[in-house]
Amino acid sequence: MNEENSLEQVAQQREQSLYSHPEAKRFLSKVYAWMALTLFIAAGTAVYCVNDTALLEWCIDHMILLCLGGLVVVCVMSLGCRAFSAGALAILLVLFSVMEGLWFGPLLSFYTQESLGTAFACTAGTFGVMALYGAVTKRNLTLMGRTLMMLLIGLIICLLANCFLVQSSTFDLVLSLGGVVLFSLLTAHDTQQLLIMGAQEGDETVRAKGAVMGALTLYLDFINIFLFLLRFLGDRR
């Protein structure tokens, strides 16, 4: 209990000047630069995939493999971030972006352009609002992270149960809405944590690694909001 109180006090002291802290803002700008590159590569790969019939067919046949491959890369980056150099993490991030683009290619071909545009616009707006909230709020969101991770595990279990056991369209919509809310809150939480990290003193190597890993974290928040919104906003071709 004392540890939690101590952690909360430290976080509150830091967040008072986080948004105006020059190093924190500089660090966050690097994170967003890497995130923008990740989105650009993934989107470019997906568009190329859609326009290449042979590649699109291969991706459709191997969507599960591409999904598992992306999860493996994320796990390797997360578990090996201390051992890898910043350059190695950047290469893995680019590889992950390409694999994500190949996985998204078939997704773009399944839905109409209008519904994809609507889902993306709603995602960008939701992500932007929650990221801004995480940056400027006076509330300490640090301890909220534990609850959000527990809810994430519960959401994954419910999604699997609905996919293989329940198979209810109504329950699927409820889970999709819950996913949007959950990853929106994670966006605010992760943004504040990145600002706290940026405000701390550290060598450039550690900060460079943190920027790449932070970009991966925010990218996953963004893309999951998009996927859950697409589940009930997307219209099939």
N, C-alpha and C positions, 0 to 999 in steps of 0.2 A: 504493500500500500504506500509506503514511504517512497519507494522507487517511482511509482506512478505519479505521486504528487511532485516529486523532484523533476521528473521529466516534463510534466505539465508546466511547471514554473519556468524551466529553461526555455521551452517552446514559446511561452507567452512573452518572455523577455526578448526573444529574438524577433518574434513577429511584429513587435511594435514598430520597428524601423525596416522591416524586410523589403517592402515595396519601394522605399526610397534608398535602399542600400545599393550603391553603384556596382559592387562586385556581384551581388545577387542578381541584379537585373542583367548584367553582362553575361553571367553564366546562363541565365534563362534564355537569353537571345541565342546563345550557341546551341542550346537544347532544341529550340524551335527551328533553327537552321538545319540541324540534322533531321528533325522530324519532317520538315518540308521536303528535304531531299528523298527521304524514305517514301513519302506519299507520291512524289513525282516519279520515282523509279517504278513503284508498284503500279501506278496508273498507266504509265507509258508501256510497261510490259503487258498489262491487261489489254490495252487497246491493240497492241501489236498482235497479241494472241487471237483476239477476235477477228482480225483481218487475215490471219493465216489459217486456212481451213484445216490443214494437216496438223498443225500445232494445237489448234482448238480441240480437235477430236482426241488427240493424245491427252490433253489436259482433262477433258471430260472423263476419259477412261481411268485417269490416275489422280482424281481429286483427293481421295483419301490419302494416297501416298504423299501428295504435295502438302496436305494439311499436317500429317504426321512429321514430315520433313521440317516444316516451319516450326512446329513445337520443339523438335530436337534442337534446332538452331537457337531458339529462345532459351532453352534449358542450358545449352553449352555456354551461351553468353552470360547467363545469370550465375551459374556455378563457377565459371572460370574467369569472371571479370577481374579478380585480383591478380591472377596469374598471367592473363593476356595483356599485351600492350594496347595502347589506345588505337594504334593502327590496325591490329588484328581484330579488335572489336568493331572497328569501322568496316572492315572487309566482311565480317560476319553479318553486320547490319545490312550492307548492300546485298549480300546473298539472300538474306531473309526477305528483303524488298522484292527481289526478282521472283522468289518462290511464291510470295504473296500475290504478285501480279499474275503469275501463271494460274494460281488458284482462283483469282478473281475473274480471269478471262471468261470461263464458262458462266460465271454468275452474271456478267454483263450481257451475255447472249440469252440468258433465261428471262430477263426482265426488260420492260420497255424503257426507252431512254427518258421518257417523262417521269416515270416513277423513280428511276435511278437519280435523276436530277433533283426531284423533290426530297428524297431521302438524304442525299448529300447536303442539300441546302439546310435541311433541318438539323443534320448532324453538325455542320459547321457552326450554325447558330447556337446550338446547345453546348457544344464543346467550348466555344468562345466565351459564352456567358459564365459557365462554371469555372473555366480557367481564370477569368478575371476575378470572379468571386474568391477563388482560392488564393489569388495574389494580394487582394486588398482587404480581406476580412480580418477583423480583430479577434475572431474566435480561434481557439487552438484546435486544429483538426487532427493532431498527431494521434491521439488515442482512438479516434474514430476508425483508424486504419485497421485495427484488429477486428472490429465488428464487421467492417466491409469485407474483409477476407473471409470471415465465417459465412457471411451472406453469399459471397461468390461461390464458395464450396457447395452451399445448399442449392444455389441456382443451377450449378452444373449437374448435381445429382437429380434435380427435378427435370431438367432438360433431357437427361438420359432416360429417366423413368417414363417421361411422356413420349419419347421417341420409340422406345421398345415395348412399353407395357400399356400405358394409358391411351396414348394416341388420340388425344382430345384437341380439337382445333381451338376451342374456347380457352382451355388451359394453356395452350401454346401462345395465345394472344396475351394472357395474363403474365406469363413468363417473359414475353418480349417486352412488355411495359416495365416489368420489374428489372429486366436487364438494362433498359435505357436509364432508369432511375439510378441503379447501382453504379453503372460506369460513369454517369454524370457526376455522382458524388465522389467517385474515385478520381475523376479529373481534377476536382477542386482540391482533394486531399493530396494528390501527387504533385500538383503545382506548388502548393505551400511547402511540401517537403523538399522540392527542388530549390526553392528560394532559400530555405533554411540551409541546405547544403551549399548553395552558392555564397551565402553570407559567412560561412566558416572559412577559416584560414587553412590553406593546404597547398601542396606543390602543384605545378601545372599538369603533371602527368596524371595525378589523381583527379583533377578537375576535368581533364580531357576525357578520361574514362567515364566520369560521371555524366558528362554531356551526352555521350553516345548512349549510355544506359538510360538516361532520362528521356532521350528521344524515343527509345524503344518502348518505354513505359507509357508515354503520352500517345504514341502511335497506336498501341494496343487499346488504350482507352477510346481513342477516336474511332478506330475501325470497329470495335465492338458496339459502340453506340450506333454506327452506320448499319451494321448487320442486324441488330435488333429492331431498328426502325424499318429496315427493308422487309422484315418478316410480316409487318402489318400495313406498310405503305406501298410495298412493291406490287406491281401488276405484271403477271406473266405474259409473255409474247403469245 
